[in-house]
Amino acid sequence: MSQSLHYRPLACQRITGYRRLWPLARQEMLSVFRSKWGVALYLFCLLPALARLTMLMIMFGVIEFGPPSLRNRLGQSVPDGMAFLSPEHASFYLHDMLEARPGMIFFLLLTTLVVARSVARDRATNALELYWTRGISPWGYVFAKWWGGFLITASVTVGTPLLLWVTATLLADDYTLLQATAPQFLLGLAGMLLLTAVWTMIGTFVSASASSANAAMVVWCMLLVGTRAVGGILSGILHERELMSCLSFWEAGGVIVRSLADLPQERVWLGGAIATLSTLLVVTGLLARRRLAIGEALQ
């Protein structure tokens, strides 16, 4: 006598590309929190924002601490070169993320661990073919890796300036600070969002084209630190400050954001900065495309 096995009916449902890519992007975004050292590194990258937040609290009188000159800085006129020290100027909220110290240092630490290792790490563990058998194309896989790296990086480069600005507008006595800083800050924040997307995309392409995770980390560090060192040396020898803005990978991004938001900056070459980032994006993309060719990857 046969008995019913009570199998559940099989239901097949088409899944959109977004639903296939999001789990991989989320996994990449949260990869830094899988170990205590990763959590410690992420919290360490938040230190500049915490320092600015403390300054903000002191200036608005929330914390009764620090020198009188700091507590009484609100309402005082400051020269353009020192505008980043006053919450009444948009550069106060974006300054740390655009300067080499401390912005580039913390950006380098975070992206070297997450972005530069993303694709190369999976290649070393033979995980690429496994992902592609789940209906994810090679470029869809790269996009998901970039998406996750972009989100975790933007939480620092974009999220912390936004948090500082919102905090300052809420602590202000009236809407004067909001009206004075909103146009420049929002333009700068939009530029920072776009710049973070470009930076992390280049880092993902570097990872996709590198032979190993260690090689990707070295190349990424050379792009950030090496190009800035070369730009600084040549601009000093030739006495051409504009060379720094087009030879340094990091400085080129800062020039674009400051120009977009009309923030104070020294002599720069905006066209050279745009050309530098565009060239790096195209070259690294072509190298990644060659490395991630389907025929080569499945052999």
NUVEX-159565 format. One record per residue: x, y, z of N, C-alpha, C in turn; residue in three letters. Coordinates in steps of 0.1 Angstrom, whole numbers, plus 2048, in hexadecimal, padded with zeros to 3 digits. Each point is the difference from the previous one (the first is absolute). Layout:
<pts>
XYZXYZXYZAla...
</pts>
This chain:
<pts>
8097F48007F780C80080980D800Met7FE8087F680980C7FF7FB80A80ASer80A8088047FD80B80980480D7FAGln7F980A80380380E7FB80D805806Ser8098057F880D8058057FF80F804Leu7F58067FD7FD80E80380C8097FCHis8047FE7F380A80A7FB7F980D7FETyr80880B8027FB80D7FE8018037F1Arg7F68077FA8008037F280C8097FDPro8067FE7F480B8087FC7FB80C7F8Leu80480B8057FC80D7F980C8077FBAla8008027F380B8077F97FC80F7FECys8098088047FD80F7FF80C8077FBGln7FE8087F680B8087FA80580B80BArg80D80180180580980A80780C7F8Ile7FD80C80380780B7F980E801803Thr8078077F880F80180180380680EGly7F880A80480380780D8007F680BTyr7F67F78017FF7F680A80B7F6800Arg8067FD7F480C7F780080C807804Arg80180D7FD80D80780380080680FLeu7F580380580080680E8067F780ATrp7FD7F38018067F880B8108007FFPro8058017F480F8007FE80580E804Leu7F980B7FD80480D8047FF80280FAla7F57FA8067FF80180E80B7F9808Arg8037F47FA80B7F880680D8087FFGln8038077F580C8077FF80080C809Glu7F48078027FF80C8088037FC80FMet7FB7F48048017FC80E80D7F8803Leu8087FE7F680C7F780280A80680ASer80080D80180980780A7FC7FD80EVal7F47FC8027FB7FE80E8007F1804Phe8077F87F88007F280380B7FC80BArg80980980280A7FE80A80180C809Ser8067FD80C80180B80980A80B7FBLys80A7FB7F980980A7FA7FA8097F5Trp7F77FA7F97F98087F67F780A806Gly7F97FC80B7F880A80780880B806Val80C7FC80680980A80680580A7F5Ala8037FA7F48048097F67F680A7FBLeu7F37FB7FF7F58097FC7FE80B80ATyr8007FC80D7FF80A80B80B80A800Leu80C7FB7FD80C8097FF7FF80A7F5Phe7F97FC7F57FE8097F57F680B803Cys7F97FE80A7F680A80580680B809Leu80C7FE80480680980A80080F7FBLeu8048037F37FF80E7FC7F2806802Pro7F67F87FD7F28058017FD80380FAla8047F78087FE80180F80780D805Leu80C8027FB80780C8047F980D7FCAla7FB8007F47F880C7FB7F3801808Arg7FA7F58037F480180880280580DLeu80B7FD80680480680D80280F7FFThr8088047F680180E7FD7F38077FFMet7F77FA7F97F38067FE7F880180DLeu8017F68087F980180D80680B809Met80D8027FF80780A8087FC80E7FBIle8008027F37FC80D7FA7F2804803Met7F77F68007F28048037FD7FF80FPhe80A7FE8087FD80180F7FA7F3806Gly7FF7F67F87FA7F380680A7FA80AVal80D8017FC80A7FB80980880C805Ile80180280D80780B80680F7FC802Glu8078017F580E7FB8018088077F5Phe80D8018018088067F680380E802Gly8098067F880480E8027F580A7FCPro80080B8067F580A7FD8008047F1Pro80B8007F98008047F27F87F67F8Ser8007F38047F87F67F97F1801803Leu7FD80380D7F28018047FA80C7FAArg80780B7FD7FB80C7FC8028027F1Asn8027F67F88048017F27F38037F8Arg7F57FC8047F48027F87FD80F7FFLeu7FD8057F47FD80E7FE80C8087FDGly80C7FB80180C8077FD8037FE7F1Gln80680B7FA8047FF7F280E7F9800Ser8017F77F680D7F97FF8058017F1Val80D8017FE8058017F27FC7F37F8Pro8018017F37FC7F57F88097F4802Asp80D8028038097F58037FD7F880CGly7F88068097FC7FA80D7F27FD801Met7F88007F57F27FE8007FC7F2805Ala8097F67FE7FD7F38047FF7FE80FPhe80480A8087FF80080E7F3806806Leu7F78057F77F48068057F47F87FASer7F77FC8097F47F97FB7F78097F8Pro80280D7FF7F88087F88048007F1Glu80A7F87FD8057FE7F27FF7F17FDHis7FC7FE7F37FE7F27FC80C7F8800Ala80C8067FE80D7F88008037FA80ESer7F980580B8027FA80D7FC7F1800Phe7F67FD7F87FA7F28018077F77F5Tyr8068057F68067F87F680F800800Leu80680880880F8028008077F3803His7FD7F980A8077F48047FF7F57F6Asp7F67FF7F87FE7F67F68078047F3Met80580C7FE8068047F480F802802Leu80580280C80E8028028087F2801Glu80C8017FC8087F38018027FC80FAla80180A8098017FD80E7F4807807Arg7F67F98058007F18027F87F87F5Pro7FA8077F77F67F97F78067F47F9Gly80B8037F98067F57F78057F4808Met80580380C8057F58097F57F6803Ile7F58058057F57F88047F97F97F4Phe7FF8087F57FA7FA7F48097F57FBPhe80D8028018097F57FB7FE7F3808Leu80080280D7FE7F48097F37F97FDLeu7F58077FF7F47F97FE7FF7FA7F2Leu8038077F67FF7FA7F280A7F67FDThr80C8008068097F57FE7FB7F3806Thr7F980180B7FB7F48067F47FA7F8Leu7F78097FC7F37FC7FA8018007F1Val80280C7FA7FF8027F180B7F97F9Val80C80280380B7FC7F88027F0801Ala7FA7FA8098017F18027F37F97FBArg7F68077FC7F37FA7FE8007F57F5Ser8048037F48007F77F580B7F6801Val80C80580280C7F88017FF7F580BAla7FA80480B7FE7F680A7F77F47FCArg7F68037F97F77F67FB8077F77F5Asp8088067F88077F97F680A7F6806Arg80680480B8097F78077FA7F4806Ala7F38018047F87F58057F87F97F6Thr8018037F37F97FA7F57F1802802Asn7FC80C8057F28038027F98067F4Ala8088057F67FA8077F57F67F77F8Leu8047F37FD7F77F77F87F47FD808Glu8017FF80E7F47FD8087F680B7FFLeu80580D8007F680B7FF7FA8007F3Tyr8077FE7F57FB8017F37F67F57FDTrp8017F48067F67F67FE7F3803807Thr7FF80B8087F48048067F880B7F7Arg8048017F47FA8097F780580E801Gly80C80280580780D80180A8007F6Ile80080A7F780A8027F580C805806Ser80C7FF7F980C8068057FF80F804Pro7FA8087F77FF80E8037F580280BTrp7F67F88017F780180B8077FD80DGly8097F68008077FD80C80980C804Tyr8078067F680980C8037F780B806Val7F48027FA7F880B8047FB7FD80FPhe7FD7F48037FC7FD80E80B80280AAla80C7FD7FC80C80280880280F802Lys7FF8077F580280F8017F5806809Trp7F47FB7FE7F48058088037FF80FTrp8047F48048027FE80E80B808805Gly80C8017F980B8088047FC80F800Gly7F88047F77FC80E7FF7F880480CPhe7F67F78047F880380B80780180DLeu8097F780380880180D80980C800Ile8068037F480980B8007F880D801Thr7F58017F97F880C8007FA80380EAla7FF7F58087FB80380E80A808808Ser80D8007FC80A80980680280D7F9Val8027FF7F380380C7F87F48097FEThr7F47FB8007F48087FE7F780080CVal7FF7F58077F87FF80C80480980BGly80D80080380580880B7FF80F7FEThr8038067F47FE80E7FE7F1804801Pro7F77F77FB7F28038017FC80080FLeu8057F78087FC7FF80E80580D807Leu80C8057FD80580C8067F780C7FCLeu7FD8017F47F880B7FB7F2800806Trp7F97F58007F37FF80780180380EVal80A7FB80780280480E80180F802Thr8088067F880280E8017F48087FEAla7F87FC7F67F38087FD7F67FE80BThr8007F48077F77FE80B80480880DLeu80D80180180580880C80080F7FFLeu7FF8047F380080F7FE7F3806806Ala80180D8037F58078067F58037F6Asp8048027F47F68037F58047FA7F3Asp7FA8047F58027FA7F380C8077F9Tyr80780980680B8077F980B7F77FBThr8047F780980B7F67FC7FB7F77F5Leu7F47FC8017FA7F77F58008077F3Leu7FB80D8007FF8077F380E8047FBGln80A80280980D8047FC8087F57FAAla7FE7F48058097F57FC7F97F67F7Thr7F37FF7FF7F97F67F88047FF7F2Ala80080B7F88047FF7F280D7FA7FDPro80B80680780D7FA7FE8027F2805Gln7FA7FE80C8027F38067F97F57F8Phe7F48027FB7F97F67F98077FD7F2Leu80580B7FA8077FD7F480D7F8803Leu80780480B80C7F98037FD7F1804Gly7F57FE8077FC7F28037FD7F87F4Leu7F98067F77FD7F97F380D7FD7F9Ala80980980080D7FE7F98087F5808Gly7FF80080D8077F58087FA7F37FDMet7F37FF7FE7F97F47FD8057FA7F2Leu8008097F68057FC7F380E7FD800Leu80880780880F7FD8018027F3806Leu7F97FD80B8017F38077FC7F47F6Thr7F68037F87FC7F57F680C7FE7F6Ala80680B7FC80B7FE7F680C7FA806Val80480580C80B7FA8077FE7F1803Trp7F57FC8057FE7F28037FE7F77F3Thr7FB8067F58007F97F480E7FD7FAMet80980A80180D7FE7FC8077F5809Ile7FD80180D8067F68097FB7F27FDGly7F37FF7FC7FA7F37FC8067FB7F3Thr8028097F78077FC7F380E7FB803Phe80780780980E7FC8038007F2806Val7F67FD8097FF7F38067FD7F57F5Ser7F78047F77FC7F67F580B7FD7F7Ala8098097FE80B7FE7F680D7FB807Ser80180080D80C7FC8078017F0800Ala80C7FB8028027F28007FD7FA80ESer80180880A7FE7FC80E7FB80B808Ser7FA7FD80C7FB80A80980C809805Ala80B7FB80280C8088058048097F5Asn8017FB7F48048097F47F680B7FFAla7F37FE8017F680A7FF80280B80BAla8037FB80C80280A80B80C8087FDMet80B7FB7FB80C8087FD7FD80A7F5Val7F97FC7F67FD8097F57F780B805Val7F67FD8087F780A80580780A809Trp8097FB8088088098098098097F7Cys8067FB7F58088087F87F880B7F9Met7F37FD7FC7F880A7FA7FD80B809Leu7FE7FD80D7FC80B80980D807805Leu8097F880680C80680680B8047F6Val8027F67F780B8027F67FE80C7F7Gly7F48017FB7FD80C7F780080D807Thr7FC80080D80180C80780E804803Arg8097F680380E8038028068067F3Ala7FE7F97F58058057F37FB80E7FDVal7F38028027FB80E7FD80680A809Gly8027FD80D80680A80980E8037FCGly8087F67FC80E8027FD8018087F3Ile7F97FD7F68018077F37FA80E801Leu7F58028087FB80D801809809808Ser8087FA80A80A80880780C8037F8Gly8047F77F880C8027F87FD80B7F5Ile7F57FE7F97FC8097F57F980D805Leu7FD80180D7F980B8057F28027F9His7FA7F57FD7F28017FA7F77F8809Glu7F88088087F77F980A7F57F97F8Arg7FD8047F47F57F97F98037F27FCGlu80D7FC8008047F27FD7FA7F680ALeu80080580C7FB7F780B7F17FC7FDMet7F88097FB7F27FD7FD7FE7F67F5Ser8097FE7F77FE7F77F580A7F4800Cys8098008098097F48027FC7F780CLeu7FA8068097FC7F980C7F27FB7FFSer7FE7F38017F37F98007F780680APhe80580280C7F780580B7FD80F7FETrp80A8087FD7FE80E7FF7F78047F5Glu8017F87F57F78027F57F1800804Ala7FD7F68087F27FF8057FC80C809Gly8098048097FE80C8087FE80C7F8Gly8078027F57FF80C7F87F28007F9Val7FB7F57FC7F37FF7F97F580480AIle8007FA80C7F680380A80080F804Val80C80580380180E8047FB8097F5Arg8047FD7F47FB8097F57F17FF7FESer7FB7F48027F17FF7FF7F980880ALeu80580080D7F980780B80680E802Ala8098047F880680D80180680280EAsp8087F680480780180D80E8067FELeu80680680A80D8067FE80B7F67FDPro8098037F780B7F77FC80A8087F9Gln80D7FB80080B8077FA8007FE7F1Glu80A8047F98017FE7F27FE7F27FBArg7F67FD7F87FE7F37FC7FD8007F1Val7FF7F47FA7FD7FE7F27F47F6800Trp7F48057FE7F47F88018007F67F4Leu8038057F48007F77F480A7F4802Gly80C8038058097F58037FB7F680AGly7F980580A7FB7F780A7F67F77FBAla7F78057F77F57F87FA8067F67F6Ile80A8057F98077F77F78077F4807Ala80680380B8077F68087F77F5804Thr7F58048077F67F68057F97F87F4Leu7FD8077F57FA7FA7F58097F67FASer80D8037FE80A7F77FA8017F4809Thr80280280D8017F48097F47F77FFLeu7F48068007F47F87FF7FF7F87F4Leu8048067F47FF7F97F380B7F5800Val80C80380380B7F77FF7FE7F480AVal7FC80280C7FE7F58097F47F87FCThr7F68067FA7F47F97FB8037F77F5Gly8098057F78047F77F48087F4805Leu80980380A8087F58057F77F5807Leu7F68058087F77F78067F77F87F6Ala7FC8077F67F97F97F58087F57FAArg80C8027FE8097F67F98017F480AArg80280380D8027F580A7F47F8802Arg7F48078007F47F98037F97FB7F4Leu8077FE7F57F97FA7F47FB7F2803Ala7F47FE7FC7F97F38048087F47FBIle8048007F38087F57FB80C7FC808Gly80780B80580C7FD8077FD7FC80EGlu7F68068067FC7FC80E7FC7F2802Ala7F97FB7F77FA7F280180A7F57FCLeu80B8037FB80A7F67FC8087FB80CGln
</pts>
